[in-house]
């Protein structure tokens, strides 16, 4: 039985630049940073939000041995276009957090906006990975679907 999500992979062009962005701009902690010679010099770099020690974002270089070079090229083309959305970060105050990120030099792709599920904003890392930032609220999905079906 699966009991938790522990790691999420994010493809990056430059692990040092990614480490700086995720720690200095987003405020994440470095969880592991090791070069594994037994795996062709693969660098295992994982970061995560300070309040969630069991959640790790792996900042993976899109290079062998992690990924075939031709596939890496295709993957990174999609990442650069913003087509790869690794996930959603939760916050208690989306507008405040979005402003703090902007003050640290993070470019928003979408300003905070009211949605049926909460306040939602978007931003990309330096490589193009599109992240969502959400201040969730309680909602009834069936009621939302019913309202839409009735023209609301």
C-alpha positions in Angstrom: 0.0 0.0 0.0 1.3 3.5 -0.9 1.3 5.7 2.2 2.9 8.9 1.1 4.5 10.9 -1.7 8.2 11.6 -0.8 9.9 12.9 -4.0 9.0 14.9 -7.0 11.4 15.2 -10.0 11.9 18.6 -11.7 14.2 18.8 -14.8 16.7 21.6 -14.9 19.5 22.7 -17.1 21.8 23.8 -14.3 21.7 22.3 -10.9 23.7 25.1 -9.2 21.3 27.7 -10.6 18.4 25.6 -9.6 19.8 25.2 -6.1 20.1 28.9 -5.8 16.6 29.6 -7.1 14.9 27.0 -4.9 16.8 27.9 -1.7 17.2 31.7 -2.0 14.1 32.7 -4.0 11.6 30.1 -2.7 13.2 29.6 0.8 13.6 25.8 0.5 16.1 23.7 2.4 18.8 21.5 0.8 18.0 18.0 1.8 20.7 16.1 -0.1 23.4 17.2 -2.4 25.8 14.4 -3.4 27.7 13.4 -6.5 27.4 9.6 -7.0 30.5 8.4 -8.9 29.1 4.8 -9.0 26.3 6.2 -11.2 28.5 8.0 -13.7 29.0 11.1 -11.6 25.2 11.7 -11.3 24.4 14.5 -8.9 21.6 13.8 -6.5 20.2 17.2 -5.4 17.0 17.4 -3.4 15.4 20.4 -1.7 12.1 21.0 0.1 9.9 23.3 2.0 11.1 23.8 5.6 7.8 22.7 7.1 7.6 19.4 5.2 10.8 17.4 5.9 9.2 14.3 4.2 8.7 16.1 0.8 11.7 16.4 -1.5 11.9 18.1 -4.9 14.7 16.5 -6.9 16.4 19.0 -9.1 17.6 16.7 -11.8 20.0 17.6 -14.6 18.5 16.4 -17.9 21.6 14.6 -18.9 22.8 11.0 -18.9 22.8 8.8 -16.9 19.5 10.2 -15.6 18.0 10.4 -19.0 19.0 9.7 -22.6 20.4 12.7 -24.4 17.9 12.8 -27.2 15.0 12.4 -24.8 16.6 15.0 -22.5 16.6 17.5 -25.4 12.8 16.9 -26.0 12.0 17.1 -22.3 13.9 20.4 -21.9 12.2 21.9 -24.9 8.9 21.3 -23.2 10.2 22.6 -19.9 11.5 25.8 -21.5 8.1 26.4 -23.1 6.4 26.1 -19.7 4.6 22.9 -20.7 5.8 21.0 -17.7 3.9 21.8 -14.5 5.5 19.8 -11.7 2.9 20.8 -9.0 1.2 23.1 -6.7 2.6 24.9 -3.6 0.1 25.6 -0.9 0.2 28.9 1.1 -2.0 30.5 3.7 -1.9 33.9 1.9 -1.4 33.7 -1.9 -1.2 37.4 -2.5 1.3 38.0 0.3 3.5 35.0 -0.8 3.3 36.1 -4.5 4.5 39.6 -3.5 7.3 38.1 -1.4 8.4 35.9 -4.3 8.3 38.9 -6.7 10.4 41.0 -4.3 13.0 38.2 -4.4 13.0 38.3 -8.2 10.6 35.5 -9.1 8.5 36.3 -12.2 4.8 35.5 -11.9 3.2 34.1 -14.9 -0.2 34.8 -13.4 -1.1 37.3 -10.7 -3.1 36.0 -7.8 -6.7 35.4 -8.8 -9.9 34.2 -7.1 -11.0 30.7 -8.2 -13.6 28.3 -6.8 -10.9 26.4 -5.0 -9.1 29.4 -3.5 -6.6 32.1 -4.6 -4.3 30.9 -7.4 -1.1 32.4 -8.9 1.5 31.0 -11.2 5.3 31.3 -11.6 8.1 29.6 -13.4 11.6 28.6 -12.3 14.5 29.8 -14.4 14.2 26.8 -16.7 10.5 27.1 -17.4 8.9 24.7 -14.9 5.4 26.1 -14.3 4.4 26.0 -10.6 1.1 27.0 -9.1 0.8 28.8 -5.8 -2.6 28.2 -4.1 -4.3 29.5 -1.0 -7.0 26.7 -0.8 -10.5 27.1 0.5 -13.1 24.4 1.2 -15.4 23.8 -1.7 -18.0 21.4 -3.0 -16.9 20.1 -6.4 -20.3 18.6 -7.1 -22.0 22.0 -6.4 -19.5 23.7 -8.7 -20.1 21.2 -11.5 -23.9 21.5 -11.0 -23.7 25.3 -11.2 -21.7 25.1 -14.4 -24.2 22.6 -15.9 -27.0 25.0 -15.1 -25.3 27.9 -16.8 -23.7 29.4 -13.7 
